Amino acid sequence: MSPNQQVFDPLLYISNNLSQFIDLLCLCRVLTILSFLEASTNNPLLLSSVEFVYDLTAHRTFCQLLQ
């Protein structure tokens, strides 16, 4: 491995991007809660609207990871 080649360190990435990581964890938790609510209320629009926001956030985070 050449000296200038970087190795991806997940813990370092998480510590440098802690607020984004916490946001994603919170969104996962919200999605879990909403999926239970959706199952009990039969309201598919509830979860799909939140999934759209989650997809945008995850996509944005993934794009930042590639930079």
PQR file with spaces between the fields and no chain letter, atoms N, CA, C, O and H, PARSE charges and radii, in Angstrom:
ATOM       1  N    MET     1       0.843   -1.184    0.000 -0.4000 1.5000
ATOM       2  CA   MET     1       0.000    0.000    0.000 -0.0000 2.0000
ATOM       3  C    MET     1       0.886    1.245    0.000  0.5500 1.7000
ATOM       4  O    MET     1       1.837    1.334    0.777 -0.5500 1.4000
ATOM       5  N    SER     2       0.581    2.178   -0.849 -0.4000 1.5000
ATOM       6  CA   SER     2       1.383    3.396   -0.917 -0.0000 2.0000
ATOM       7  C    SER     2       1.088    4.284    0.298  0.5500 1.7000
ATOM       8  O    SER     2      -0.002    4.216    0.867 -0.5500 1.4000
ATOM       9  H    SER     2      -0.192    2.106   -1.480  0.4000 1.0000
ATOM      10  N    PRO     3       2.055    5.113    0.690 -0.5600 1.5000
ATOM      11  CA   PRO     3       1.889    5.935    1.900  0.2800 2.0000
ATOM      12  C    PRO     3       0.736    6.934    1.811  0.5500 1.7000
ATOM      13  O    PRO     3       0.130    7.268    2.829 -0.5500 1.4000
ATOM      14  N    ASN     4       0.425    7.416    0.598 -0.4000 1.5000
ATOM      15  CA   ASN     4      -0.635    8.416    0.482 -0.0000 2.0000
ATOM      16  C    ASN     4      -2.027    7.802    0.294  0.5500 1.7000
ATOM      17  O    ASN     4      -3.016    8.526    0.176 -0.5500 1.4000
ATOM      18  H    ASN     4       0.917    7.145   -0.230  0.4000 1.0000
ATOM      19  N    GLN     5      -2.101    6.482    0.268 -0.4000 1.5000
ATOM      20  CA   GLN     5      -3.403    5.829    0.125 -0.0000 2.0000
ATOM      21  C    GLN     5      -4.072    5.748    1.496  0.5500 1.7000
ATOM      22  O    GLN     5      -3.481    5.265    2.461 -0.5500 1.4000
ATOM      23  H    GLN     5      -1.298    5.894    0.364  0.4000 1.0000
ATOM      24  N    GLN     6      -5.317    6.229    1.564 -0.4000 1.5000
ATOM      25  CA   GLN     6      -6.021    6.254    2.841 -0.0000 2.0000
ATOM      26  C    GLN     6      -6.848    4.992    3.014  0.5500 1.7000
ATOM      27  O    GLN     6      -7.410    4.457    2.059 -0.5500 1.4000
ATOM      28  H    GLN     6      -5.798    6.622    0.780  0.4000 1.0000
ATOM      29  N    VAL     7      -6.910    4.534    4.243 -0.4000 1.5000
ATOM      30  CA   VAL     7      -7.749    3.391    4.586 -0.0000 2.0000
ATOM      31  C    VAL     7      -8.990    3.934    5.276  0.5500 1.7000
ATOM      32  O    VAL     7      -8.891    4.759    6.185 -0.5500 1.4000
ATOM      33  H    VAL     7      -6.453    4.969    5.020  0.4000 1.0000
ATOM      34  N    PHE     8     -10.156    3.471    4.847 -0.4000 1.5000
ATOM      35  CA   PHE     8     -11.397    3.941    5.456 -0.0000 2.0000
ATOM      36  C    PHE     8     -11.517    3.376    6.867  0.5500 1.7000
ATOM      37  O    PHE     8     -11.491    2.162    7.067 -0.5500 1.4000
ATOM      38  H    PHE     8     -10.236    2.801    4.109  0.4000 1.0000
ATOM      39  N    ASP     9     -11.648    4.265    7.831 -0.4000 1.5000
ATOM      40  CA   ASP     9     -11.809    3.871    9.229 -0.0000 2.0000
ATOM      41  C    ASP     9     -13.215    4.271    9.673  0.5500 1.7000
ATOM      42  O    ASP     9     -13.492    5.459    9.837 -0.5500 1.4000
ATOM      43  H    ASP     9     -11.669    5.251    7.668  0.4000 1.0000
ATOM      44  N    PRO    10     -14.104    3.297    9.868 -0.5600 1.5000
ATOM      45  CA   PRO    10     -15.494    3.623   10.221  0.2800 2.0000
ATOM      46  C    PRO    10     -15.606    4.441   11.506  0.5500 1.7000
ATOM      47  O    PRO    10     -16.413    5.368   11.577 -0.5500 1.4000
ATOM      48  N    LEU    11     -14.812    4.113   12.513 -0.4000 1.5000
ATOM      49  CA   LEU    11     -14.898    4.853   13.778 -0.0000 2.0000
ATOM      50  C    LEU    11     -14.446    6.297   13.609  0.5500 1.7000
ATOM      51  O    LEU    11     -15.034    7.209   14.191 -0.5500 1.4000
ATOM      52  H    LEU    11     -14.157    3.360   12.456  0.4000 1.0000
ATOM      53  N    LEU    12     -13.411    6.502   12.819 -0.4000 1.5000
ATOM      54  CA   LEU    12     -12.946    7.862   12.554 -0.0000 2.0000
ATOM      55  C    LEU    12     -14.001    8.639   11.768  0.5500 1.7000
ATOM      56  O    LEU    12     -14.253    9.811   12.047 -0.5500 1.4000
ATOM      57  H    LEU    12     -12.933    5.761   12.346  0.4000 1.0000
ATOM      58  N    TYR    13     -14.611    7.982   10.787 -0.4000 1.5000
ATOM      59  CA   TYR    13     -15.654    8.644   10.003 -0.0000 2.0000
ATOM      60  C    TYR    13     -16.824    9.044   10.894  0.5500 1.7000
ATOM      61  O    TYR    13     -17.331   10.162   10.800 -0.5500 1.4000
ATOM      62  H    TYR    13     -14.405    7.030   10.561  0.4000 1.0000
ATOM      63  N    ILE    14     -17.250    8.122   11.764 -0.4000 1.5000
ATOM      64  CA   ILE    14     -18.384    8.406   12.649 -0.0000 2.0000
ATOM      65  C    ILE    14     -18.041    9.549   13.599  0.5500 1.7000
ATOM      66  O    ILE    14     -18.868   10.432   13.824 -0.5500 1.4000
ATOM      67  H    ILE    14     -16.838    7.214   11.841  0.4000 1.0000
ATOM      68  N    SER    15     -16.841    9.544   14.153 -0.4000 1.5000
ATOM      69  CA   SER    15     -16.473   10.608   15.092 -0.0000 2.0000
ATOM      70  C    SER    15     -16.376   11.961   14.392  0.5500 1.7000
ATOM      71  O    SER    15     -16.691   12.989   14.991 -0.5500 1.4000
ATOM      72  H    SER    15     -16.169    8.827   13.971  0.4000 1.0000
ATOM      73  N    ASN    16     -15.947   11.974   13.139 -0.4000 1.5000
ATOM      74  CA   ASN    16     -15.856   13.229   12.389 -0.0000 2.0000
ATOM      75  C    ASN    16     -17.212   13.711   11.891  0.5500 1.7000
ATOM      76  O    ASN    16     -17.387   14.897   11.609 -0.5500 1.4000
ATOM      77  H    ASN    16     -15.691   11.139   12.652  0.4000 1.0000
ATOM      78  N    ASN    17     -18.159   12.805   11.782 -0.4000 1.5000
ATOM      79  CA   ASN    17     -19.482   13.143   11.249 -0.0000 2.0000
ATOM      80  C    ASN    17     -20.568   12.714   12.233  0.5500 1.7000
ATOM      81  O    ASN    17     -21.600   12.162   11.848 -0.5500 1.4000
ATOM      82  H    ASN    17     -18.016   11.842   12.011  0.4000 1.0000
ATOM      83  N    LEU    18     -20.308   12.983   13.510 -0.4000 1.5000
ATOM      84  CA   LEU    18     -21.179   12.458   14.556 -0.0000 2.0000
ATOM      85  C    LEU    18     -22.609   12.965   14.433  0.5500 1.7000
ATOM      86  O    LEU    18     -23.555   12.205   14.640 -0.5500 1.4000
ATOM      87  H    LEU    18     -19.470   13.431   13.822  0.4000 1.0000
ATOM      88  N    SER    19     -22.776   14.233   14.101 -0.4000 1.5000
ATOM      89  CA   SER    19     -24.137   14.769   14.032 -0.0000 2.0000
ATOM      90  C    SER    19     -24.934   14.094   12.920  0.5500 1.7000
ATOM      91  O    SER    19     -26.115   13.797   13.099 -0.5500 1.4000
ATOM      92  H    SER    19     -22.007   14.850   13.933  0.4000 1.0000
ATOM      93  N    GLN    20     -24.300   13.850   11.775 -0.4000 1.5000
ATOM      94  CA   GLN    20     -25.000   13.154   10.689 -0.0000 2.0000
ATOM      95  C    GLN    20     -25.313   11.717   11.076  0.5500 1.7000
ATOM      96  O    GLN    20     -26.382   11.198   10.755 -0.5500 1.4000
ATOM      97  H    GLN    20     -23.341   14.091   11.630  0.4000 1.0000
ATOM      98  N    PHE    21     -24.382   11.082   11.764 -0.4000 1.5000
ATOM      99  CA   PHE    21     -24.589    9.701   12.179 -0.0000 2.0000
ATOM     100  C    PHE    21     -25.759    9.612   13.155  0.5500 1.7000
ATOM     101  O    PHE    21     -26.588    8.707   13.063 -0.5500 1.4000
ATOM     102  H    PHE    21     -23.513   11.503   12.025  0.4000 1.0000
ATOM     103  N    ILE    22     -25.817   10.566   14.097 -0.4000 1.5000
ATOM     104  CA   ILE    22     -26.923   10.593   15.061 -0.0000 2.0000
ATOM     105  C    ILE    22     -28.236   10.861   14.336  0.5500 1.7000
ATOM     106  O    ILE    22     -29.259   10.265   14.670 -0.5500 1.4000
ATOM     107  H    ILE    22     -25.143   11.302   14.172  0.4000 1.0000
ATOM     108  N    ASP    23     -28.215   11.756   13.345 -0.4000 1.5000
ATOM     109  CA   ASP    23     -29.424   12.021   12.555 -0.0000 2.0000
ATOM     110  C    ASP    23     -29.924   10.753   11.888  0.5500 1.7000
ATOM     111  O    ASP    23     -31.124   10.479   11.898 -0.5500 1.4000
ATOM     112  H    ASP    23     -27.384   12.241   13.074  0.4000 1.0000
ATOM     113  N    LEU    24     -29.020    9.979   11.308 -0.4000 1.5000
ATOM     114  CA   LEU    24     -29.421    8.736   10.645 -0.0000 2.0000
ATOM     115  C    LEU    24     -29.958    7.727   11.647  0.5500 1.7000
ATOM     116  O    LEU    24     -30.926    7.022   11.361 -0.5500 1.4000
ATOM     117  H    LEU    24     -28.045   10.202   11.299  0.4000 1.0000
ATOM     118  N    LEU    25     -29.336    7.653   12.822 -0.4000 1.5000
ATOM     119  CA   LEU    25     -29.838    6.744   13.856 -0.0000 2.0000
ATOM     120  C    LEU    25     -31.241    7.152   14.296  0.5500 1.7000
ATOM     121  O    LEU    25     -32.113    6.303   14.483 -0.5500 1.4000
ATOM     122  H    LEU    25     -28.549    8.225   13.054  0.4000 1.0000
ATOM     123  N    CYS    26     -31.452    8.457   14.458 -0.4000 1.5000
ATOM     124  CA   CYS    26     -32.774    8.948   14.856 -0.0000 2.0000
ATOM     125  C    CYS    26     -33.804    8.641   13.776  0.5500 1.7000
ATOM     126  O    CYS    26     -34.926    8.236   14.080 -0.5500 1.4000
ATOM     127  H    CYS    26     -30.744    9.147   14.306  0.4000 1.0000
ATOM     128  N    LEU    27     -33.422    8.833   12.512 -0.4000 1.5000
ATOM     129  CA   LEU    27     -34.349    8.528   11.425 -0.0000 2.0000
ATOM     130  C    LEU    27     -34.688    7.046   11.385  0.5500 1.7000
ATOM     131  O    LEU    27     -35.834    6.675   11.127 -0.5500 1.4000
ATOM     132  H    LEU    27     -32.511    9.162   12.265  0.4000 1.0000
ATOM     133  N    CYS    28     -33.703    6.200   11.637 -0.4000 1.5000
ATOM     134  CA   CYS    28     -33.970    4.758   11.676 -0.0000 2.0000
ATOM     135  C    CYS    28     -34.951    4.433   12.786  0.5500 1.7000
ATOM     136  O    CYS    28     -35.855    3.615   12.612 -0.5500 1.4000
ATOM     137  H    CYS    28     -32.773    6.501   11.846  0.4000 1.0000
ATOM     138  N    ARG    29     -34.768    5.075   13.921 -0.4000 1.5000
ATOM     139  CA   ARG    29     -35.669    4.840   15.047 -0.0000 2.0000
ATOM     140  C    ARG    29     -37.080    5.325   14.725  0.5500 1.7000
ATOM     141  O    ARG    29     -38.061    4.643   15.023 -0.5500 1.4000
ATOM     142  H    ARG    29     -34.034    5.740   14.062  0.4000 1.0000
ATOM     143  N    VAL    30     -37.176    6.505   14.115 -0.4000 1.5000
ATOM     144  CA   VAL    30     -38.486    7.034   13.720 -0.0000 2.0000
ATOM     145  C    VAL    30     -39.160    6.097   12.722  0.5500 1.7000
ATOM     146  O    VAL    30     -40.356    5.827   12.828 -0.5500 1.4000
ATOM     147  H    VAL    30     -36.380    7.058   13.872  0.4000 1.0000
ATOM     148  N    LEU    31     -38.389    5.602   11.751 -0.4000 1.5000
ATOM     149  CA   LEU    31     -38.961    4.678   10.764 -0.0000 2.0000
ATOM     150  C    LEU    31     -39.464    3.402   11.419  0.5500 1.7000
ATOM     151  O    LEU    31     -40.505    2.870   11.034 -0.5500 1.4000
ATOM     152  H    LEU    31     -37.417    5.822   11.664  0.4000 1.0000
ATOM     153  N    THR    32     -38.734    2.918   12.398 -0.4000 1.5000
ATOM     154  CA   THR    32     -39.166    1.709   13.103 -0.0000 2.0000
ATOM     155  C    THR    32     -40.478    1.951   13.831  0.5500 1.7000
ATOM     156  O    THR    32     -41.400    1.139   13.754 -0.5500 1.4000
ATOM     157  H    THR    32     -37.889    3.351   12.711  0.4000 1.0000
ATOM     158  N    ILE    33     -40.556    3.071   14.535 -0.4000 1.5000
ATOM     159  CA   ILE    33     -41.787    3.404   15.260 -0.0000 2.0000
ATOM     160  C    ILE    33     -42.946    3.576   14.283  0.5500 1.7000
ATOM     161  O    ILE    33     -44.046    3.077   14.519 -0.5500 1.4000
ATOM     162  H    ILE    33     -39.808    3.731   14.597  0.4000 1.0000
ATOM     163  N    LEU    34     -42.689    4.291   13.178 -0.4000 1.5000
ATOM     164  CA   LEU    34     -43.754    4.527   12.205 -0.0000 2.0000
ATOM     165  C    LEU    34     -44.195    3.247   11.512  0.5500 1.7000
ATOM     166  O    LEU    34     -45.363    3.111   11.146 -0.5500 1.4000
ATOM     167  H    LEU    34     -41.795    4.696   12.986  0.4000 1.0000
ATOM     168  N    SER    35     -43.279    2.311   11.329 -0.4000 1.5000
ATOM     169  CA   SER    35     -43.680    1.053   10.692 -0.0000 2.0000
ATOM     170  C    SER    35     -44.641    0.285   11.590  0.5500 1.7000
ATOM     171  O    SER    35     -45.565   -0.365   11.101 -0.5500 1.4000
ATOM     172  H    SER    35     -42.330    2.421   11.626  0.4000 1.0000
ATOM     173  N    PHE    36     -44.423    0.357   12.911 -0.4000 1.5000
ATOM     174  CA   PHE    36     -45.376   -0.264   13.835 -0.0000 2.0000
ATOM     175  C    PHE    36     -46.712    0.468   13.797  0.5500 1.7000
ATOM     176  O    PHE    36     -47.773   -0.156   13.808 -0.5500 1.4000
ATOM     177  H    PHE    36     -43.672    0.885   13.308  0.4000 1.0000
ATOM     178  N    LEU    37     -46.648    1.805   13.752 -0.4000 1.5000
ATOM     179  CA   LEU    37     -47.885    2.587   13.670 -0.0000 2.0000
ATOM     180  C    LEU    37     -48.632    2.286   12.378  0.5500 1.7000
ATOM     181  O    LEU    37     -49.854    2.145   12.368 -0.5500 1.4000
ATOM     182  H    LEU    37     -45.786    2.312   13.744  0.4000 1.0000
ATOM     183  N    GLU    38     -47.880    2.191   11.294 -0.4000 1.5000
ATOM     184  CA   GLU    38     -48.492    1.915    9.996 -0.0000 2.0000
ATOM     185  C    GLU    38     -49.189    0.559   10.017  0.5500 1.7000
ATOM     186  O    GLU    38     -50.291    0.414    9.487 -0.5500 1.4000
ATOM     187  H    GLU    38     -46.886    2.305   11.302  0.4000 1.0000
ATOM     188  N    ALA    39     -48.551   -0.423   10.624 -0.4000 1.5000
ATOM     189  CA   ALA    39     -49.138   -1.760   10.686 -0.0000 2.0000
ATOM     190  C    ALA    39     -50.419   -1.753   11.512  0.5500 1.7000
ATOM     191  O    ALA    39     -51.362   -2.483   11.206 -0.5500 1.4000
ATOM     192  H    ALA    39     -47.656   -0.306   11.054  0.4000 1.0000
ATOM     193  N    SER    40     -50.454   -0.933   12.555 -0.4000 1.5000
ATOM     194  CA   SER    40     -51.636   -0.930   13.420 -0.0000 2.0000
ATOM     195  C    SER    40     -52.744   -0.023   12.900  0.5500 1.7000
ATOM     196  O    SER    40     -53.907   -0.211   13.257 -0.5500 1.4000
ATOM     197  H    SER    40     -49.688   -0.341   12.804  0.4000 1.0000
ATOM     198  N    THR    41     -52.402    0.974   12.050 -0.4000 1.5000
ATOM     199  CA   THR    41     -53.426    1.906   11.567 -0.0000 2.0000
ATOM     200  C    THR    41     -53.759    1.715   10.091  0.5500 1.7000
ATOM     201  O    THR    41     -54.699    2.331    9.588 -0.5500 1.4000
ATOM     202  H    THR    41     -51.457    1.127   11.760  0.4000 1.0000
ATOM     203  N    ASN    42     -53.001    0.868    9.387 -0.4000 1.5000
ATOM     204  CA   ASN    42     -53.190    0.661    7.941 -0.0000 2.0000
ATOM     205  C    ASN    42     -53.131    1.974    7.164  0.5500 1.7000
ATOM     206  O    ASN    42     -53.986    2.243    6.320 -0.5500 1.4000
ATOM     207  H    ASN    42     -52.237    0.368    9.795  0.4000 1.0000
ATOM     208  N    ASN    43     -52.115    2.788    7.455 -0.4000 1.5000
ATOM     209  CA   ASN    43     -51.943    4.071    6.769 -0.0000 2.0000
ATOM     210  C    ASN    43     -50.592    4.080    6.061  0.5500 1.7000
ATOM     211  O    ASN    43     -49.602    4.535    6.634 -0.5500 1.4000
ATOM     212  H    ASN    43     -51.421    2.569    8.141  0.4000 1.0000
ATOM     213  N    PRO    44     -50.533    3.581    4.814 -0.5600 1.5000
ATOM     214  CA   PRO    44     -49.246    3.483    4.108  0.2800 2.0000
ATOM     215  C    PRO    44     -48.612    4.830    3.775  0.5500 1.7000
ATOM     216  O    PRO    44     -47.396    4.912    3.607 -0.5500 1.4000
ATOM     217  N    LEU    45     -49.418    5.886    3.678 -0.4000 1.5000
ATOM     218  CA   LEU    45     -48.858    7.196    3.328 -0.0000 2.0000
ATOM     219  C    LEU    45     -47.971    7.740    4.441  0.5500 1.7000
ATOM     220  O    LEU    45     -47.022    8.481    4.184 -0.5500 1.4000
ATOM     221  H    LEU    45     -50.406    5.820    3.814  0.4000 1.0000
ATOM     222  N    LEU    46     -48.283    7.372    5.665 -0.4000 1.5000
ATOM     223  CA   LEU    46     -47.508    7.849    6.807 -0.0000 2.0000
ATOM     224  C    LEU    46     -46.044    7.461    6.677  0.5500 1.7000
ATOM     225  O    LEU    46     -45.159    8.307    6.810 -0.5500 1.4000
ATOM     226  H    LEU    46     -49.054    6.770    5.874  0.4000 1.0000
ATOM     227  N    LEU    47     -45.791    6.201    6.421 -0.4000 1.5000
ATOM     228  CA   LEU    47     -44.415    5.711    6.349 -0.0000 2.0000
ATOM     229  C    LEU    47     -43.736    6.131    5.049  0.5500 1.7000
ATOM     230  O    LEU    47     -42.551    6.463    5.058 -0.5500 1.4000
ATOM     231  H    LEU    47     -46.510    5.514    6.313  0.4000 1.0000
ATOM     232  N    SER    48     -44.456    6.122    3.942 -0.4000 1.5000
ATOM     233  CA   SER    48     -43.814    6.428    2.663 -0.0000 2.0000
ATOM     234  C    SER    48     -43.305    7.869    2.621  0.5500 1.7000
ATOM     235  O    SER    48     -42.272    8.136    2.007 -0.5500 1.4000
ATOM     236  H    SER    48     -45.419    5.853    3.935  0.4000 1.0000
ATOM     237  N    SER    49     -44.011    8.801    3.264 -0.4000 1.5000
ATOM     238  CA   SER    49     -43.536   10.186    3.266 -0.0000 2.0000
ATOM     239  C    SER    49     -42.260   10.321    4.086  0.5500 1.7000
ATOM     240  O    SER    49     -41.363   11.079    3.715 -0.5500 1.4000
ATOM     241  H    SER    49     -44.850    8.584    3.763  0.4000 1.0000
ATOM     242  N    VAL    50     -42.171    9.594    5.195 -0.4000 1.5000
ATOM     243  CA   VAL    50     -40.957    9.651    6.010 -0.0000 2.0000
ATOM     244  C    VAL    50     -39.821    8.911    5.312  0.5500 1.7000
ATOM     245  O    VAL    50     -38.666    9.329    5.403 -0.5500 1.4000
ATOM     246  H    VAL    50     -42.899    8.979    5.496  0.4000 1.0000
ATOM     247  N    GLU    51     -40.131    7.825    4.619 -0.4000 1.5000
ATOM     248  CA   GLU    51     -39.098    7.095    3.882 -0.0000 2.0000
ATOM     249  C    GLU    51     -38.470    7.977    2.807  0.5500 1.7000
ATOM     250  O    GLU    51     -37.272    7.876    2.544 -0.5500 1.4000
ATOM     251  H    GLU    51     -41.069    7.487    4.545  0.4000 1.0000
ATOM     252  N    PHE    52     -39.268    8.834    2.191 -0.4000 1.5000
ATOM     253  CA   PHE    52     -38.754    9.740    1.172 -0.0000 2.0000
ATOM     254  C    PHE    52     -37.715   10.685    1.784  0.5500 1.7000
ATOM     255  O    PHE    52     -36.650   10.899    1.206 -0.5500 1.4000
ATOM     256  H    PHE    52     -40.241    8.916    2.405  0.4000 1.0000
ATOM     257  N    VAL    53     -38.027   11.247    2.949 -0.4000 1.5000
ATOM     258  CA   VAL    53     -37.088   12.138    3.640 -0.0000 2.0000
ATOM     259  C    VAL    53     -35.836   11.366    4.037  0.5500 1.7000
ATOM     260  O    VAL    53     -34.720   11.868    3.905 -0.5500 1.4000
ATOM     261  H    VAL    53     -38.893   11.074    3.419  0.4000 1.0000
ATOM     262  N    TYR    54     -36.029   10.141    4.524 -0.4000 1.5000
ATOM     263  CA   TYR    54     -34.893    9.304    4.928 -0.0000 2.0000
ATOM     264  C    TYR    54     -34.001    9.007    3.722  0.5500 1.7000
ATOM     265  O    TYR    54     -32.776    9.079    3.827 -0.5500 1.4000
ATOM     266  H    TYR    54     -36.935    9.733    4.631  0.4000 1.0000
ATOM     267  N    ASP    55     -34.605    8.674    2.577 -0.4000 1.5000
ATOM     268  CA   ASP    55     -33.830    8.382    1.371 -0.0000 2.0000
ATOM     269  C    ASP    55     -32.989    9.585    0.951  0.5500 1.7000
ATOM     270  O    ASP    55     -31.833    9.432    0.556 -0.5500 1.4000
ATOM     271  H    ASP    55     -35.600    8.616    2.491  0.4000 1.0000
ATOM     272  N    LEU    56     -33.569   10.779    1.037 -0.4000 1.5000
ATOM     273  CA   LEU    56     -32.820   11.987    0.683 -0.0000 2.0000
ATOM     274  C    LEU    56     -31.635   12.185    1.620  0.5500 1.7000
ATOM     275  O    LEU    56     -30.536   12.516    1.175 -0.5500 1.4000
ATOM     276  H    LEU    56     -34.508   10.904    1.358  0.4000 1.0000
ATOM     277  N    THR    57     -31.856   11.984    2.916 -0.4000 1.5000
ATOM     278  CA   THR    57     -30.781   12.162    3.894 -0.0000 2.0000
ATOM     279  C    THR    57     -29.687   11.127    3.694  0.5500 1.7000
ATOM     280  O    THR    57     -28.501   11.452    3.726 -0.5500 1.4000
ATOM     281  H    THR    57     -32.748   11.715    3.278  0.4000 1.0000
ATOM     282  N    ALA    58     -30.088    9.886    3.489 -0.4000 1.5000
ATOM     283  CA   ALA    58     -29.109    8.814    3.289 -0.0000 2.0000
ATOM     284  C    ALA    58     -28.307    9.056    2.016  0.5500 1.7000
ATOM     285  O    ALA    58     -27.097    8.835    1.987 -0.5500 1.4000
ATOM     286  H    ALA    58     -31.052    9.621    3.463  0.4000 1.0000
ATOM     287  N    HIS    59     -28.986    9.511    0.961 -0.4000 1.5000
ATOM     288  CA   HIS    59     -28.304    9.784   -0.306 -0.0000 2.0000
ATOM     289  C    HIS    59     -27.293   10.914   -0.130  0.5500 1.7000
ATOM     290  O    HIS    59     -26.174   10.835   -0.637 -0.5500 1.4000
ATOM     291  H    HIS    59     -29.969    9.691    0.985  0.4000 1.0000
ATOM     292  N    ARG    60     -27.685   11.954    0.583 -0.4000 1.5000
ATOM     293  CA   ARG    60     -26.799   13.094    0.812 -0.0000 2.0000
ATOM     294  C    ARG    60     -25.569   12.654    1.611  0.5500 1.7000
ATOM     295  O    ARG    60     -24.447   13.057    1.305 -0.5500 1.4000
ATOM     296  H    ARG    60     -28.594   12.018    0.995  0.4000 1.0000
ATOM     297  N    THR    61     -25.788   11.832    2.630 -0.4000 1.5000
ATOM     298  CA   THR    61     -24.673   11.347    3.447 -0.0000 2.0000
ATOM     299  C    THR    61     -23.742   10.471    2.624  0.5500 1.7000
ATOM     300  O    THR    61     -22.521   10.559    2.750 -0.5500 1.4000
ATOM     301  H    THR    61     -26.700   11.506    2.879  0.4000 1.0000
ATOM     302  N    PHE    62     -24.323    9.625    1.781 -0.4000 1.5000
ATOM     303  CA   PHE    62     -23.516    8.746    0.936 -0.0000 2.0000
ATOM     304  C    PHE    62     -22.669    9.565   -0.033  0.5500 1.7000
ATOM     305  O    PHE    62     -21.500    9.250   -0.252 -0.5500 1.4000
ATOM     306  H    PHE    62     -25.315    9.553    1.678  0.4000 1.0000
ATOM     307  N    CYS    63     -23.251   10.615   -0.614 -0.4000 1.5000
ATOM     308  CA   CYS    63     -22.506   11.471   -1.543 -0.0000 2.0000
ATOM     309  C    CYS    63     -21.356   12.177   -0.824  0.5500 1.7000
ATOM     310  O    CYS    63     -20.276   12.338   -1.393 -0.5500 1.4000
ATOM     311  H    CYS    63     -24.201   10.871   -0.436  0.4000 1.0000
ATOM     312  N    GLN    64     -21.581   12.597    0.417 -0.4000 1.5000
ATOM     313  CA   GLN    64     -20.516   13.248    1.179 -0.0000 2.0000
ATOM     314  C    GLN    64     -19.408   12.257    1.502  0.5500 1.7000
ATOM     315  O    GLN    64     -18.233   12.621    1.553 -0.5500 1.4000
ATOM     316  H    GLN    64     -22.458   12.466    0.879  0.4000 1.0000
ATOM     317  N    LEU    65     -19.787   11.005    1.720 -0.4000 1.5000
ATOM     318  CA   LEU    65     -18.798    9.973    2.016 -0.0000 2.0000
ATOM     319  C    LEU    65     -17.876    9.751    0.817  0.5500 1.7000
ATOM     320  O    LEU    65     -16.694    9.451    0.986 -0.5500 1.4000
ATOM     321  H    LEU    65     -20.741   10.709    1.679  0.4000 1.0000
ATOM     322  N    LEU    66     -18.415    9.897   -0.386 -0.4000 1.5000
ATOM     323  CA   LEU    66     -17.628    9.677   -1.596 -0.0000 2.0000
ATOM     324  C    LEU    66     -16.669   10.826   -1.898  0.5500 1.7000
ATOM     325  O    LEU    66     -15.720   10.652   -2.663 -0.5500 1.4000
ATOM     326  H    LEU    66     -19.375   10.140   -0.524  0.4000 1.0000
ATOM     327  N    GLN    67     -16.905   11.991   -1.309 -0.4000 1.5000
ATOM     328  CA   GLN    67     -16.061   13.153   -1.601 -0.0000 2.0000
ATOM     329  C    GLN    67     -14.710   13.048   -0.932  0.5500 1.7000
ATOM     330  O    GLN    67     -13.878   13.945   -1.075 -0.5500 1.4000
ATOM     331  H    GLN    67     -17.676   12.132   -0.688  0.4000 1.0000
